């Protein structure tokens, strides 16, 4: 009886952890459908549990309140473990982690932001995609313009 109670508690804890994360879609196809239906950009975040910089990105950048809120409200965010989703990693030609792929609501690929990023840079990139500034300028020009405002 104690084992069943402990296992049930562990399962509930895991479910609560998963539901509290910014992941709004359970899988890739569902994420694409959700992005189209809600007219939100899709962010595919590729990571590995053995990646040191992925752990830092999770704890520092993605856990930031502003980043997390933006992901929950303005994006469809899907975390993809490259060790478990090798087909998706191959499809997006992921050669290192962490790696963030930004897509339009239609599923059209915008760009990849590879590697660890500090939260201030990540916030700027999220603003760039959310505001659809990619229609009028490239990312580097936007980043430069944003850094001049600070």
C-alpha positions in Angstrom: 0.0 0.0 0.0 2.9 2.4 0.8 4.5 1.7 -2.5 1.3 2.5 -4.4 0.8 5.7 -2.4 4.5 6.7 -3.1 4.2 5.9 -6.8 0.9 7.8 -7.1 2.5 10.8 -5.3 5.5 10.7 -7.7 3.2 10.5 -10.8 1.1 13.5 -9.6 4.3 15.5 -8.8 5.7 14.7 -12.3 2.4 15.7 -13.9 2.3 19.0 -12.0 5.9 19.7 -13.0 5.1 19.1 -16.7 1.9 21.1 -16.6 3.6 24.1 -15.0 6.3 24.2 -17.7 5.9 26.6 -20.6 5.3 23.6 -23.0 1.9 24.2 -24.6 2.0 21.3 -27.0 2.6 17.6 -26.4 4.2 16.8 -29.7 5.4 18.3 -32.9 2.2 17.8 -35.0 0.0 19.1 -32.2 2.4 22.1 -31.8 2.1 23.0 -35.5 -1.8 22.7 -35.3 -1.9 24.8 -32.2 0.4 27.5 -33.7 -1.9 27.7 -36.8 -5.1 27.7 -34.8 -3.9 30.4 -32.3 -1.9 32.3 -34.9 1.2 32.3 -32.7 4.8 31.7 -33.6 6.2 28.3 -32.8 9.4 27.9 -30.8 11.1 24.5 -31.0 13.7 24.3 -28.2 16.1 21.4 -28.8 18.0 20.2 -25.7 19.7 17.2 -24.2 19.7 16.1 -20.6 23.5 15.6 -20.9 24.2 19.1 -22.2 25.7 21.4 -19.6 24.7 24.6 -21.4 21.1 23.3 -21.8 20.9 23.0 -18.0 22.1 26.6 -17.6 19.7 27.8 -20.3 16.9 26.1 -18.4 17.8 27.5 -15.0 18.8 31.0 -16.1 17.1 32.0 -19.3 14.0 29.9 -19.7 13.1 30.1 -16.0 13.2 34.0 -16.1 9.7 35.3 -15.3 9.5 37.6 -18.4 10.8 34.9 -20.8 8.5 32.3 -19.3 5.5 34.6 -19.4 6.2 35.6 -23.1 6.5 31.9 -24.0 3.3 31.0 -22.3 1.2 33.9 -23.7 2.7 34.7 -27.1 4.3 31.5 -28.5 3.6 27.8 -28.8 6.7 26.4 -27.1 7.8 22.8 -27.6 10.8 21.3 -25.8 12.4 18.6 -27.8 14.9 16.1 -26.3 17.3 15.3 -29.2 18.2 12.0 -27.6 14.5 10.9 -27.7 13.4 12.7 -30.9 16.2 11.9 -33.3 13.9 12.3 -36.4 13.1 15.9 -35.5 16.7 16.7 -34.7 17.6 15.3 -38.1 14.8 17.2 -39.8 16.1 20.5 -38.3 19.7 19.6 -38.8 20.5 20.0 -35.1 24.2 19.5 -34.5 24.5 20.9 -31.0 22.3 21.9 -28.1 20.7 24.0 -26.9 19.2 25.2 -30.1 16.1 27.3 -30.6 14.2 27.2 -33.9 11.6 29.9 -34.6 8.7 29.2 -37.0 5.8 31.3 -38.2 2.3 30.2 -37.2 2.1 28.5 -40.7 5.1 26.4 -39.8 7.5 28.2 -42.1 10.9 28.2 -40.7 12.2 31.7 -39.8 15.7 31.0 -38.3 17.7 29.1 -35.8 19.3 30.6 -32.7 21.9 28.0 -31.7 23.7 27.8 -28.4 23.2 29.2 -24.9 21.8 32.7 -24.8 21.6 35.1 -21.9 18.0 36.1 -20.9 18.4 39.7 -22.2 19.3 38.5 -25.7 16.6 35.8 -25.6 14.0 38.4 -24.6 15.1 40.6 -27.6 14.8 37.6 -30.0 11.3 36.8 -28.6 10.3 40.5 -29.2 11.6 40.3 -32.7 9.6 37.2 -33.6 6.5 38.2 -31.6 6.4 41.6 -33.3 7.1 40.1 -36.8 10.0 42.5 -37.2 11.5 39.8 -39.5 9.2 41.2 -42.2 11.1 44.5 -42.2 14.6 43.8 -41.0 17.1 41.0 -40.2 17.7 39.8 -36.7 21.2 41.3 -36.4 19.9 44.7 -37.3 17.1 44.4 -34.8 19.5 43.2 -32.0 21.8 46.2 -32.7 18.9 48.6 -32.7 17.6 47.1 -29.4 21.1 47.3 -27.8 21.3 51.0 -28.7 17.9 51.6 -26.9 19.4 50.3 -23.6 
